Amino acid sequence: MSVPPVLYVVSFGYCHGDPPVSNLVVDVRWLPNPFHTAESHDLSGRDQSVQEWVLTHPVVQGWFHSALDVAYPLIRAAREQDSRAVTMAFGCQRGHHRSVAIAERCAESLRHAGYRVMTEHRDIHHGTGR
């Protein structure tokens, strides 16, 4: 029996360069943006309040589960082909709020499903741009 691949979940900002090399790149710039709210402006997608703000929008809730449904066949195929890793990248404008929140929740869901998951937030150190 093959070993499940390590799953790398990466967030990034499109304004900071090209998406990272990945098996799956998801553009989340269309999601509601907490950057425009005063209480979330100086926070990041790692903060629970930002994650809740992004993920409680009805359009996001349905979409998030569909995004995971797209990822699972990739993961199964990687395992069948004895691939060591699968990388999924989520990008928003600056890589600080939406992409980070989605990546964190995706990683949490995959860990809960029993996968080994590593996360990286490539552009979170750029801050909010203030």
N, CA, C and O atoms as CSV, one atom per row, in Angstrom:
chain,resi,resn,atom,element,x,y,z
A,1,MET,N,N,0.846,-1.188,0.000
A,1,MET,CA,C,0.000,0.000,0.000
A,1,MET,C,C,0.885,1.243,0.000
A,1,MET,O,O,1.870,1.314,0.735
A,2,SER,N,N,0.528,2.216,-0.825
A,2,SER,CA,C,1.338,3.423,-0.941
A,2,SER,C,C,1.100,4.369,0.240
A,2,SER,O,O,0.064,4.329,0.904
A,3,VAL,N,N,2.083,5.204,0.467
A,3,VAL,CA,C,2.017,6.195,1.545
A,3,VAL,C,C,1.299,7.431,1.018
A,3,VAL,O,O,1.597,7.885,-0.087
A,4,PRO,N,N,0.358,7.988,1.783
A,4,PRO,CA,C,-0.319,9.196,1.319
A,4,PRO,C,C,0.685,10.334,1.140
A,4,PRO,O,O,1.642,10.450,1.906
A,5,PRO,N,N,0.465,11.167,0.130
A,5,PRO,CA,C,1.384,12.280,-0.080
A,5,PRO,C,C,1.243,13.325,1.023
A,5,PRO,O,O,0.203,13.426,1.674
A,6,VAL,N,N,2.301,14.092,1.217
A,6,VAL,CA,C,2.212,15.264,2.090
A,6,VAL,C,C,1.478,16.330,1.293
A,6,VAL,O,O,1.751,16.532,0.110
A,7,LEU,N,N,0.554,17.002,1.943
A,7,LEU,CA,C,-0.199,18.054,1.276
A,7,LEU,C,C,0.343,19.406,1.711
A,7,LEU,O,O,0.399,19.711,2.903
A,8,TYR,N,N,0.735,20.202,0.748
A,8,TYR,CA,C,1.205,21.562,1.016
A,8,TYR,C,C,0.091,22.514,0.621
A,8,TYR,O,O,-0.383,22.501,-0.516
A,9,VAL,N,N,-0.319,23.334,1.567
A,9,VAL,CA,C,-1.362,24.321,1.323
A,9,VAL,C,C,-0.696,25.682,1.460
A,9,VAL,O,O,-0.183,26.033,2.522
A,10,VAL,N,N,-0.710,26.444,0.371
A,10,VAL,CA,C,0.021,27.700,0.299
A,10,VAL,C,C,-0.950,28.841,0.001
A,10,VAL,O,O,-1.852,28.696,-0.824
A,11,SER,N,N,-0.761,29.976,0.679
A,11,SER,CA,C,-1.487,31.191,0.316
A,11,SER,C,C,-0.482,32.160,-0.306
A,11,SER,O,O,0.713,32.110,-0.014
A,12,PHE,N,N,-0.985,33.036,-1.160
A,12,PHE,CA,C,-0.112,34.018,-1.808
A,12,PHE,C,C,-0.939,35.205,-2.266
A,12,PHE,O,O,-2.168,35.148,-2.304
A,13,GLY,N,N,-0.252,36.275,-2.611
A,13,GLY,CA,C,-0.890,37.460,-3.152
A,13,GLY,C,C,-0.468,37.683,-4.591
A,13,GLY,O,O,0.722,37.698,-4.905
A,14,TYR,N,N,-1.452,37.856,-5.466
A,14,TYR,CA,C,-1.150,38.075,-6.878
A,14,TYR,C,C,-0.316,39.329,-7.101
A,14,TYR,O,O,0.481,39.372,-8.039
A,15,CYS,N,N,-0.479,40.348,-6.265
A,15,CYS,CA,C,0.287,41.582,-6.481
A,15,CYS,C,C,1.752,41.434,-6.063
A,15,CYS,O,O,2.544,42.357,-6.247
A,16,HIS,N,N,2.114,40.276,-5.500
A,16,HIS,CA,C,3.500,40.033,-5.086
A,16,HIS,C,C,4.216,39.033,-5.990
A,16,HIS,O,O,5.284,38.535,-5.633
A,17,GLY,N,N,3.646,38.738,-7.146
A,17,GLY,CA,C,4.313,37.840,-8.077
A,17,GLY,C,C,3.418,36.717,-8.551
A,17,GLY,O,O,2.249,36.625,-8.178
A,18,ASP,N,N,3.985,35.880,-9.369
A,18,ASP,CA,C,3.259,34.746,-9.935
A,18,ASP,C,C,2.853,33.762,-8.847
A,18,ASP,O,O,3.485,33.696,-7.793
A,19,PRO,N,N,1.796,33.000,-9.108
A,19,PRO,CA,C,1.430,31.941,-8.166
A,19,PRO,C,C,2.571,30.947,-8.007
A,19,PRO,O,O,3.354,30.752,-8.936
A,20,PRO,N,N,2.674,30.316,-6.838
A,20,PRO,CA,C,3.697,29.286,-6.671
A,20,PRO,C,C,3.390,28.077,-7.572
A,20,PRO,O,O,2.245,27.850,-7.961
A,21,VAL,N,N,4.422,27.324,-7.887
A,21,VAL,CA,C,4.234,26.100,-8.660
A,21,VAL,C,C,3.384,25.155,-7.814
A,21,VAL,O,O,3.740,24.826,-6.682
A,22,SER,N,N,2.264,24.728,-8.373
A,22,SER,CA,C,1.292,23.945,-7.612
A,22,SER,C,C,0.557,22.974,-8.513
A,22,SER,O,O,0.516,23.138,-9.733
A,23,ASN,N,N,-0.019,21.964,-7.894
A,23,ASN,CA,C,-0.900,21.060,-8.613
A,23,ASN,C,C,-2.260,21.706,-8.855
A,23,ASN,O,O,-2.952,21.380,-9.819
A,24,LEU,N,N,-2.633,22.630,-7.963
A,24,LEU,CA,C,-3.929,23.295,-8.050
A,24,LEU,C,C,-3.753,24.727,-7.555
A,24,LEU,O,O,-3.264,24.949,-6.447
A,25,VAL,N,N,-4.153,25.701,-8.378
A,25,VAL,CA,C,-4.125,27.113,-7.991
A,25,VAL,C,C,-5.568,27.611,-8.012
A,25,VAL,O,O,-6.279,27.445,-9.003
A,26,VAL,N,N,-5.989,28.223,-6.910
A,26,VAL,CA,C,-7.351,28.728,-6.786
A,26,VAL,C,C,-7.305,30.228,-6.513
A,26,VAL,O,O,-6.699,30.676,-5.540
A,27,ASP,N,N,-7.951,30.992,-7.381
A,27,ASP,CA,C,-8.033,32.447,-7.250
A,27,ASP,C,C,-9.233,32.772,-6.369
A,27,ASP,O,O,-10.373,32.502,-6.747
A,28,VAL,N,N,-8.984,33.351,-5.195
A,28,VAL,CA,C,-10.075,33.686,-4.273
A,28,VAL,C,C,-10.308,35.191,-4.187
A,28,VAL,O,O,-10.909,35.670,-3.226
A,29,ARG,N,N,-9.837,35.941,-5.182
A,29,ARG,CA,C,-10.049,37.390,-5.170
A,29,ARG,C,C,-11.512,37.764,-5.284
A,29,ARG,O,O,-11.873,38.895,-4.963
A,30,TRP,N,N,-12.362,36.862,-5.728
A,30,TRP,CA,C,-13.781,37.146,-5.870
A,30,TRP,C,C,-14.530,37.052,-4.542
A,30,TRP,O,O,-15.671,37.505,-4.445
A,31,LEU,N,N,-13.906,36.471,-3.522
A,31,LEU,CA,C,-14.568,36.336,-2.223
A,31,LEU,C,C,-14.708,37.694,-1.537
A,31,LEU,O,O,-13.927,38.608,-1.803
A,32,PRO,N,N,-15.706,37.829,-0.653
A,32,PRO,CA,C,-15.824,39.074,0.117
A,32,PRO,C,C,-14.500,39.372,0.826
A,32,PRO,O,O,-13.831,38.461,1.315
A,33,ASN,N,N,-14.130,40.658,0.876
A,33,ASN,CA,C,-12.806,41.049,1.362
A,33,ASN,C,C,-12.871,41.750,2.710
A,33,ASN,O,O,-13.408,42.854,2.800
A,34,PRO,N,N,-12.333,41.129,3.764
A,34,PRO,CA,C,-12.339,41.763,5.088
A,34,PRO,C,C,-11.377,42.943,5.189
A,34,PRO,O,O,-11.426,43.689,6.166
A,35,PHE,N,N,-10.512,43.124,4.208
A,35,PHE,CA,C,-9.581,44.255,4.200
A,35,PHE,C,C,-10.337,45.575,4.310
A,35,PHE,O,O,-9.825,46.544,4.871
A,36,HIS,N,N,-11.556,45.609,3.774
A,36,HIS,CA,C,-12.329,46.844,3.742
A,36,HIS,C,C,-13.106,47.101,5.028
A,36,HIS,O,O,-13.824,48.097,5.114
A,37,THR,N,N,-12.983,46.235,6.021
A,37,THR,CA,C,-13.645,46.468,7.307
A,37,THR,C,C,-12.609,46.949,8.317
A,37,THR,O,O,-11.498,46.422,8.383
A,38,ALA,N,N,-12.980,47.939,9.089
A,38,ALA,CA,C,-12.042,48.541,10.044
A,38,ALA,C,C,-11.517,47.523,11.046
A,38,ALA,O,O,-10.334,47.544,11.385
A,39,GLU,N,N,-12.380,46.635,11.524
A,39,GLU,CA,C,-11.958,45.684,12.559
A,39,GLU,C,C,-11.034,44.588,12.026
A,39,GLU,O,O,-10.331,43.956,12.814
A,40,SER,N,N,-11.015,44.348,10.742
A,40,SER,CA,C,-10.164,43.299,10.171
A,40,SER,C,C,-8.945,43.833,9.435
A,40,SER,O,O,-8.046,43.067,9.089
A,41,HIS,N,N,-8.907,45.103,9.200
A,41,HIS,CA,C,-7.866,45.678,8.345
A,41,HIS,C,C,-6.453,45.318,8.807
A,41,HIS,O,O,-5.617,44.950,7.981
A,42,ASP,N,N,-6.174,45.413,10.083
A,42,ASP,CA,C,-4.826,45.156,10.587
A,42,ASP,C,C,-4.604,43.717,11.041
A,42,ASP,O,O,-3.563,43.405,11.619
A,43,LEU,N,N,-5.566,42.845,10.786
A,43,LEU,CA,C,-5.437,41.430,11.125
A,43,LEU,C,C,-5.056,40.650,9.870
A,43,LEU,O,O,-4.959,41.215,8.781
A,44,SER,N,N,-4.844,39.359,10.035
A,44,SER,CA,C,-4.572,38.502,8.882
A,44,SER,C,C,-5.552,37.333,8.887
A,44,SER,O,O,-6.337,37.158,9.819
A,45,GLY,N,N,-5.484,36.550,7.835
A,45,GLY,CA,C,-6.334,35.371,7.733
A,45,GLY,C,C,-6.009,34.283,8.737
A,45,GLY,O,O,-6.725,33.284,8.818
A,46,ARG,N,N,-4.950,34.456,9.496
A,46,ARG,CA,C,-4.661,33.523,10.595
A,46,ARG,C,C,-5.530,33.818,11.819
A,46,ARG,O,O,-5.731,32.953,12.670
A,47,ASP,N,N,-6.036,35.039,11.896
A,47,ASP,CA,C,-6.869,35.424,13.035
A,47,ASP,C,C,-8.259,34.799,12.903
A,47,ASP,O,O,-8.876,34.842,11.838
A,48,GLN,N,N,-8.730,34.227,13.988
A,48,GLN,CA,C,-10.017,33.540,13.996
A,48,GLN,C,C,-11.148,34.449,13.525
A,48,GLN,O,O,-12.022,34.001,12.782
A,49,SER,N,N,-11.150,35.704,13.937
A,49,SER,CA,C,-12.237,36.611,13.545
A,49,SER,C,C,-12.258,36.840,12.032
A,49,SER,O,O,-13.334,36.967,11.447
A,50,VAL,N,N,-11.101,36.895,11.396
A,50,VAL,CA,C,-11.046,37.060,9.940
A,50,VAL,C,C,-11.528,35.779,9.258
A,50,VAL,O,O,-12.275,35.840,8.282
A,51,GLN,N,N,-11.107,34.633,9.764
A,51,GLN,CA,C,-11.568,33.369,9.190
A,51,GLN,C,C,-13.086,33.265,9.278
A,51,GLN,O,O,-13.749,32.889,8.311
A,52,GLU,N,N,-13.622,33.596,10.427
A,52,GLU,CA,C,-15.081,33.538,10.579
A,52,GLU,C,C,-15.763,34.521,9.646
A,52,GLU,O,O,-16.784,34.194,9.040
A,53,TRP,N,N,-15.207,35.737,9.521
A,53,TRP,CA,C,-15.800,36.754,8.648
A,53,TRP,C,C,-15.858,36.240,7.210
A,53,TRP,O,O,-16.889,36.357,6.548
A,54,VAL,N,N,-14.758,35.676,6.731
A,54,VAL,CA,C,-14.703,35.186,5.348
A,54,VAL,C,C,-15.590,33.959,5.181
A,54,VAL,O,O,-16.387,33.894,4.245
A,55,LEU,N,N,-15.461,33.000,6.068
A,55,LEU,CA,C,-16.089,31.690,5.864
A,55,LEU,C,C,-17.565,31.624,6.228
A,55,LEU,O,O,-18.224,30.635,5.908
A,56,THR,N,N,-18.101,32.635,6.881
A,56,THR,CA,C,-19.526,32.591,7.224
A,56,THR,C,C,-20.418,33.202,6.152
A,56,THR,O,O,-21.642,33.121,6.257
A,57,HIS,N,N,-19.840,33.806,5.132
A,57,HIS,CA,C,-20.662,34.295,4.024
A,57,HIS,C,C,-21.257,33.093,3.307
A,57,HIS,O,O,-20.536,32.152,2.977
A,58,PRO,N,N,-22.582,33.111,3.059
A,58,PRO,CA,C,-23.225,31.941,2.438
A,58,PRO,C,C,-22.574,31.496,1.128
A,58,PRO,O,O,-22.436,30.295,0.896
A,59,VAL,N,N,-22.175,32.422,0.279
A,59,VAL,CA,C,-21.559,32.050,-0.987
A,59,VAL,C,C,-20.233,31.325,-0.760
A,59,VAL,O,O,-19.865,30.452,-1.546
A,60,VAL,N,N,-19.534,31.669,0.276
A,60,VAL,CA,C,-18.238,31.050,0.571
A,60,VAL,C,C,-18.426,29.649,1.130
A,60,VAL,O,O,-17.672,28.738,0.788
A,61,GLN,N,N,-19.424,29.471,1.985
A,61,GLN,CA,C,-19.645,28.160,2.596
A,61,GLN,C,C,-19.862,27.080,1.547
A,61,GLN,O,O,-19.225,26.029,1.608
A,62,GLY,N,N,-20.737,27.314,0.598
A,62,GLY,CA,C,-20.991,26.327,-0.447
A,62,GLY,C,C,-19.790,26.132,-1.348
A,62,GLY,O,O,-19.471,25.005,-1.728
A,63,TRP,N,N,-19.120,27.224,-1.695
A,63,TRP,CA,C,-17.958,27.155,-2.565
A,63,TRP,C,C,-16.825,26.384,-1.899
A,63,TRP,O,O,-16.160,25.584,-2.557
A,64,PHE,N,N,-16.592,26.605,-0.612
A,64,PHE,CA,C,-15.466,25.960,0.071
A,64,PHE,C,C,-15.556,24.445,-0.029
A,64,PHE,O,O,-14.556,23.784,-0.310
A,65,HIS,N,N,-16.726,23.893,0.195
A,65,HIS,CA,C,-16.871,22.435,0.109
A,65,HIS,C,C,-16.661,21.943,-1.326
A,65,HIS,O,O,-16.131,20.852,-1.537
A,66,SER,N,N,-17.071,22.738,-2.301
A,66,SER,CA,C,-16.820,22.383,-3.701
A,66,SER,C,C,-15.324,22.409,-4.011
A,66,SER,O,O,-14.829,21.573,-4.768
A,67,ALA,N,N,-14.611,23.362,-3.430
A,67,ALA,CA,C,-13.163,23.436,-3.638
A,67,ALA,C,C,-12.475,22.196,-3.082
A,67,ALA,O,O,-11.557,21.660,-3.702
A,68,LEU,N,N,-12.915,21.746,-1.921
A,68,LEU,CA,C,-12.348,20.510,-1.370
A,68,LEU,C,C,-12.685,19.310,-2.248
A,68,LEU,O,O,-11.869,18.402,-2.403
A,69,ASP,N,N,-13.893,19.307,-2.824
A,69,ASP,CA,C,-14.272,18.214,-3.724
A,69,ASP,C,C,-13.354,18.148,-4.950
A,69,ASP,O,O,-13.126,17.068,-5.495
A,70,VAL,N,N,-12.831,19.292,-5.380
A,70,VAL,CA,C,-11.884,19.322,-6.495
A,70,VAL,C,C,-10.527,18.774,-6.054
A,70,VAL,O,O,-9.837,18.114,-6.831
A,71,ALA,N,N,-10.149,19.050,-4.812
A,71,ALA,CA,C,-8.832,18.637,-4.313
A,71,ALA,C,C,-8.734,17.128,-4.076
A,71,ALA,O,O,-7.684,16.538,-4.330
A,72,TYR,N,N,-9.785,16.506,-3.603
A,72,TYR,CA,C,-9.693,15.095,-3.224
A,72,TYR,C,C,-9.300,14.166,-4.380
A,72,TYR,O,O,-8.494,13.264,-4.155
A,73,PRO,N,N,-9.818,14.332,-5.599
A,73,PRO,CA,C,-9.344,13.456,-6.690
A,73,PRO,C,C,-7.853,13.633,-6.987
A,73,PRO,O,O,-7.168,12.670,-7.334
A,74,LEU,N,N,-7.355,14.858,-6.850
A,74,LEU,CA,C,-5.914,15.101,-7.019
A,74,LEU,C,C,-5.106,14.327,-5.994
A,74,LEU,O,O,-4.081,13.724,-6.312
A,75,ILE,N,N,-5.578,14.355,-4.778
A,75,ILE,CA,C,-4.887,13.671,-3.685
A,75,ILE,C,C,-4.902,12.164,-3.913
A,75,ILE,O,O,-3.885,11.495,-3.734
A,76,ARG,N,N,-6.058,11.630,-4.309
A,76,ARG,CA,C,-6.161,10.191,-4.589
A,76,ARG,C,C,-5.241,9.790,-5.736
A,76,ARG,O,O,-4.557,8.769,-5.659
A,77,ALA,N,N,-5.223,10.589,-6.794
A,77,ALA,CA,C,-4.361,10.281,-7.943
A,77,ALA,C,C,-2.891,10.320,-7.548
A,77,ALA,O,O,-2.104,9.481,-7.987
A,78,ALA,N,N,-2.522,11.285,-6.726
A,78,ALA,CA,C,-1.127,11.374,-6.269
A,78,ALA,C,C,-0.755,10.128,-5.474
A,78,ALA,O,O,0.342,9.591,-5.624
A,79,ARG,N,N,-1.658,9.683,-4.646
A,79,ARG,CA,C,-1.374,8.483,-3.846
A,79,ARG,C,C,-1.224,7.260,-4.755
A,79,ARG,O,O,-0.313,6.454,-4.566
A,80,GLU,N,N,-2.107,7.123,-5.732
A,80,GLU,CA,C,-2.054,5.981,-6.647
A,80,GLU,C,C,-0.776,5.995,-7.481
A,80,GLU,O,O,-0.282,4.938,-7.872
A,81,GLN,N,N,-0.238,7.180,-7.755
A,81,GLN,CA,C,0.977,7.305,-8.554
A,81,GLN,C,C,2.224,7.394,-7.683
A,81,GLN,O,O,3.314,7.668,-8.185
A,82,ASP,N,N,2.072,7.165,-6.391
A,82,ASP,CA,C,3.165,7.233,-5.425
A,82,ASP,C,C,3.876,8.588,-5.415
A,82,ASP,O,O,5.082,8.669,-5.180
A,83,SER,N,N,3.110,9.643,-5.673
A,83,SER,CA,C,3.675,10.989,-5.559
A,83,SER,C,C,3.896,11.310,-4.094
A,83,SER,O,O,3.113,10.905,-3.235
A,84,ARG,N,N,4.944,12.026,-3.818
A,84,ARG,CA,C,5.278,12.341,-2.430
A,84,ARG,C,C,4.552,13.564,-1.904
A,84,ARG,O,O,4.418,13.732,-0.692
A,85,ALA,N,N,4.076,14.433,-2.815
A,85,ALA,CA,C,3.472,15.679,-2.357
A,85,ALA,C,C,2.446,16.192,-3.354
A,85,ALA,O,O,2.529,15.932,-4.554
A,86,VAL,N,N,1.479,16.924,-2.826
A,86,VAL,CA,C,0.504,17.663,-3.614
A,86,VAL,C,C,0.496,19.071,-3.047
A,86,VAL,O,O,0.416,19.260,-1.833
A,87,THR,N,N,0.581,20.060,-3.930
A,87,THR,CA,C,0.557,21.445,-3.493
A,87,THR,C,C,-0.691,22.125,-4.023
A,87,THR,O,O,-1.001,22.076,-5.213
A,88,MET,N,N,-1.400,22.765,-3.095
A,88,MET,CA,C,-2.584,23.550,-3.427
A,88,MET,C,C,-2.312,24.980,-3.011
A,88,MET,O,O,-1.903,25.233,-1.878
A,89,ALA,N,N,-2.538,25.924,-3.925
A,89,ALA,CA,C,-2.252,27.324,-3.646
A,89,ALA,C,C,-3.524,28.156,-3.776
A,89,ALA,O,O,-4.297,27.989,-4.719
A,90,PHE,N,N,-3.725,29.043,-2.825
A,90,PHE,CA,C,-4.878,29.933,-2.810
A,90,PHE,C,C,-4.370,31.367,-2.872
A,90,PHE,O,O,-3.554,31.779,-2.047
A,91,GLY,N,N,-4.855,32.127,-3.850
A,91,GLY,CA,C,-4.360,33.482,-4.023
A,91,GLY,C,C,-5.440,34.533,-3.955
A,91,GLY,O,O,-6.523,34.362,-4.514
A,92,CYS,N,N,-5.142,35.627,-3.265
A,92,CYS,CA,C,-5.994,36.818,-3.273
A,92,CYS,C,C,-5.112,38.001,-3.670
A,92,CYS,O,O,-3.968,37.802,-4.078
A,93,GLN,N,N,-5.609,39.192,-3.563
A,93,GLN,CA,C,-4.855,40.346,-4.054
A,93,GLN,C,C,-3.512,40.504,-3.349
A,93,GLN,O,O,-2.472,40.533,-4.007
A,94,ARG,N,N,-3.520,40.605,-2.016
A,94,ARG,CA,C,-2.287,40.859,-1.271
A,94,ARG,C,C,-1.729,39.634,-0.545
A,94,ARG,O,O,-0.589,39.662,-0.082
A,95,GLY,N,N,-2.514,38.560,-0.441
A,95,GLY,CA,C,-2.032,37.362,0.250
A,95,GLY,C,C,-2.024,37.505,1.752
A,95,GLY,O,O,-1.176,36.931,2.434
A,96,HIS,N,N,-2.971,38.273,2.271
A,96,HIS,CA,C,-2.971,38.553,3.707
A,96,HIS,C,C,-4.263,38.148,4.414
A,96,HIS,O,O,-4.222,37.747,5.577
A,97,HIS,N,N,-5.396,38.242,3.745
A,97,HIS,CA,C,-6.672,37.960,4.403
A,97,HIS,C,C,-7.358,36.723,3.828
A,97,HIS,O,O,-7.329,35.650,4.432
A,98,ARG,N,N,-7.979,36.882,2.651
A,98,ARG,CA,C,-8.819,35.816,2.097
A,98,ARG,C,C,-8.039,34.538,1.817
A,98,ARG,O,O,-8.447,33.458,2.243
A,99,SER,N,N,-6.928,34.650,1.110
A,99,SER,CA,C,-6.183,33.434,0.755
A,99,SER,C,C,-5.654,32.730,1.992
A,99,SER,O,O,-5.626,31.500,2.045
A,100,VAL,N,N,-5.239,33.498,2.983
A,100,VAL,CA,C,-4.724,32.905,4.228
A,100,VAL,C,C,-5.854,32.204,4.977
A,100,VAL,O,O,-5.687,31.080,5.451
A,101,ALA,N,N,-7.006,32.872,5.082
A,101,ALA,CA,C,-8.145,32.274,5.791
A,101,ALA,C,C,-8.588,30.976,5.119
A,101,ALA,O,O,-8.845,29.979,5.794
A,102,ILE,N,N,-8.677,30.992,3.794
A,102,ILE,CA,C,-9.095,29.792,3.063
A,102,ILE,C,C,-8.046,28.698,3.196
A,102,ILE,O,O,-8.392,27.538,3.417
A,103,ALA,N,N,-6.770,29.047,3.064
A,103,ALA,CA,C,-5.704,28.046,3.196
A,103,ALA,C,C,-5.708,27.419,4.584
A,103,ALA,O,O,-5.569,26.203,4.720
A,104,GLU,N,N,-5.867,28.242,5.609
A,104,GLU,CA,C,-5.907,27.718,6.989
A,104,GLU,C,C,-7.064,26.742,7.165
A,104,GLU,O,O,-6.893,25.665,7.737
A,105,ARG,N,N,-8.239,27.120,6.675
A,105,ARG,CA,C,-9.410,26.242,6.835
A,105,ARG,C,C,-9.269,24.992,5.992
A,105,ARG,O,O,-9.679,23.913,6.422
A,106,CYS,N,N,-8.704,25.108,4.810
A,106,CYS,CA,C,-8.466,23.933,3.967
A,106,CYS,C,C,-7.513,22.974,4.669
A,106,CYS,O,O,-7.765,21.771,4.730
A,107,ALA,N,N,-6.424,23.510,5.195
A,107,ALA,CA,C,-5.447,22.674,5.906
A,107,ALA,C,C,-6.094,21.979,7.096
A,107,ALA,O,O,-5.861,20.795,7.339
A,108,GLU,N,N,-6.904,22.722,7.828
A,108,GLU,CA,C,-7.605,22.144,8.989
A,108,GLU,C,C,-8.521,21.003,8.554
A,108,GLU,O,O,-8.549,19.951,9.193
A,109,SER,N,N,-9.264,21.204,7.477
A,109,SER,CA,C,-10.177,20.163,6.981
A,109,SER,C,C,-9.408,18.923,6.520
A,109,SER,O,O,-9.828,17.796,6.780
A,110,LEU,N,N,-8.298,19.131,5.844
A,110,LEU,CA,C,-7.501,18.003,5.372
A,110,LEU,C,C,-6.852,17.247,6.528
A,110,LEU,O,O,-6.778,16.018,6.509
A,111,ARG,N,N,-6.386,17.980,7.524
A,111,ARG,CA,C,-5.831,17.309,8.724
A,111,ARG,C,C,-6.909,16.478,9.404
A,111,ARG,O,O,-6.664,15.347,9.823
A,112,HIS,N,N,-8.093,17.046,9.507
A,112,HIS,CA,C,-9.215,16.338,10.129
A,112,HIS,C,C,-9.547,15.050,9.350
A,112,HIS,O,O,-10.007,14.067,9.930
A,113,ALA,N,N,-9.310,15.074,8.040
A,113,ALA,CA,C,-9.549,13.885,7.207
A,113,ALA,C,C,-8.396,12.882,7.293
A,113,ALA,O,O,-8.447,11.826,6.662
A,114,GLY,N,N,-7.352,13.210,8.074
A,114,GLY,CA,C,-6.267,12.268,8.306
A,114,GLY,C,C,-5.024,12.471,7.466
A,114,GLY,O,O,-4.120,11.636,7.503
A,115,TYR,N,N,-4.951,13.549,6.714
A,115,TYR,CA,C,-3.782,13.803,5.876
A,115,TYR,C,C,-2.700,14.559,6.626
A,115,TYR,O,O,-2.975,15.287,7.580
A,116,ARG,N,N,-1.449,14.374,6.172
A,116,ARG,CA,C,-0.323,15.164,6.673
A,116,ARG,C,C,-0.294,16.456,5.871
A,116,ARG,O,O,-0.193,16.429,4.645
A,117,VAL,N,N,-0.383,17.577,6.558
A,117,VAL,CA,C,-0.521,18.867,5.882
A,117,VAL,C,C,0.518,19.850,6.398
A,117,VAL,O,O,0.755,19.957,7.602
A,118,MET,N,N,1.131,20.563,5.465
A,118,MET,CA,C,2.045,21.656,5.784
A,118,MET,C,C,1.445,22.924,5.194
A,118,MET,O,O,0.905,22.896,4.088
A,119,THR,N,N,1.533,24.027,5.915
A,119,THR,CA,C,1.020,25.286,5.386
A,119,THR,C,C,2.145,26.302,5.241
A,119,THR,O,O,3.123,26.295,5.988
A,120,GLU,N,N,1.973,27.168,4.260
A,120,GLU,CA,C,2.889,28.274,4.055
A,120,GLU,C,C,2.072,29.466,3.584
A,120,GLU,O,O,1.197,29.334,2.729
A,121,HIS,N,N,2.362,30.622,4.146
A,121,HIS,CA,C,1.701,31.856,3.739
A,121,HIS,C,C,2.781,32.759,3.146
A,121,HIS,O,O,3.400,33.565,3.840
A,122,ARG,N,N,2.983,32.596,1.849
A,122,ARG,CA,C,4.114,33.211,1.170
A,122,ARG,C,C,4.197,34.723,1.352
A,122,ARG,O,O,5.288,35.257,1.551
A,123,ASP,N,N,3.076,35.416,1.290
A,123,ASP,CA,C,3.106,36.871,1.265
A,123,ASP,C,C,2.502,37.539,2.491
A,123,ASP,O,O,2.292,38.752,2.488
A,124,ILE,N,N,2.221,36.782,3.523
A,124,ILE,CA,C,1.597,37.357,4.715
A,124,ILE,C,C,2.486,38.405,5.373
A,124,ILE,O,O,1.977,39.326,6.012
A,125,HIS,N,N,3.794,38.286,5.233
A,125,HIS,CA,C,4.724,39.220,5.853
A,125,HIS,C,C,4.676,40.616,5.232
A,125,HIS,O,O,5.224,41.566,5.789
A,126,HIS,N,N,4.021,40.736,4.080
A,126,HIS,CA,C,3.895,42.056,3.448
A,126,HIS,C,C,2.914,42.955,4.185
A,126,HIS,O,O,2.894,44.165,3.962
A,127,GLY,N,N,2.103,42.375,5.058
A,127,GLY,CA,C,1.150,43.179,5.835
A,127,GLY,C,C,-0.027,43.633,5.007
A,127,GLY,O,O,-0.273,43.123,3.914
A,128,THR,N,N,-0.751,44.595,5.540
A,128,THR,CA,C,-1.990,45.034,4.923
A,128,THR,C,C,-1.800,46.159,3.930
A,128,THR,O,O,-2.758,46.552,3.263
A,129,GLY,N,N,-0.620,46.679,3.812
A,129,GLY,CA,C,-0.377,47.737,2.849
A,129,GLY,C,C,-0.654,49.119,3.386
A,129,GLY,O,O,-0.650,50.088,2.626
A,130,ARG,N,N,-0.891,49.231,4.655
A,130,ARG,CA,C,-1.155,50.524,5.271
A,130,ARG,C,C,0.081,51.292,5.468
A,130,ARG,O,O,0.038,52.411,5.979
